[in-house]
Amino acid sequence: MSRRRARTGPGPRRRAPGLRRLLAPRAPGLRRLLAPRALFGLLGPLAVLLSGCGVPTTGPEPAGAPAVGANRPGTASRDARLLFVGPYGLRYAARTASTPVGPQEAVDLLLEGPTAAERERGLVTLVPPMKGEVTAVRTTPDTVDLHLPVAVQRLEQAAVSQLACTAAKAADLDQTKVLVRVHEPDTAGTWDLRCDASGSAYPAEAPAPTA
């Protein structure tokens, strides 16, 4: 019987249990990781806050009608609510803007990252720099089309939630009412997502996760 070699030297630094899963590197089986059961069944109540985006295993759905323009006049708020990652999970940060903020404006602010004041509160972003344009267009009162320059699988789970649920929040203060259709480059279909009350995205055809 072989003996396990004793560990010498200081042990590895441990991350907080909740953030370990949030910040884990992407594995080849990411699509399975992002399935609803994997997302919301592993960490109990904290899974809703930390799981980020759930992506269905069935692949993109056929895209709907093309975008018909930006927000209608008067529908955008002057307050931006941007989704960042804090010590205890996803968290919206409010900013006052001098002009109306629709989905596109909110996503543009999100891509700039947290302000110094927001960083002092422990807020960070997991949305990486991306080559190409990110566009978010409100196509109907309760639908936003989000166009990404990269494949969804290349993003962290929380980053997808940050993008989708920031756009949804800009379309309606109750982001749970908004369908977000995520478009990938060179793909005809979309990932159809919804956001729960905490800002975690999940597949539109799946039941809303519960704490």
Salt bridges, closest charged atoms under 4 A:
GLU118 OE1 - ARG95 NH2 2.87
ASP145 OD1 - ARG181 NH2 2.70
ASP145 OD2 - HIS183 NE2 2.43
GLU156 OE2 - ARG26 NH1 3.24
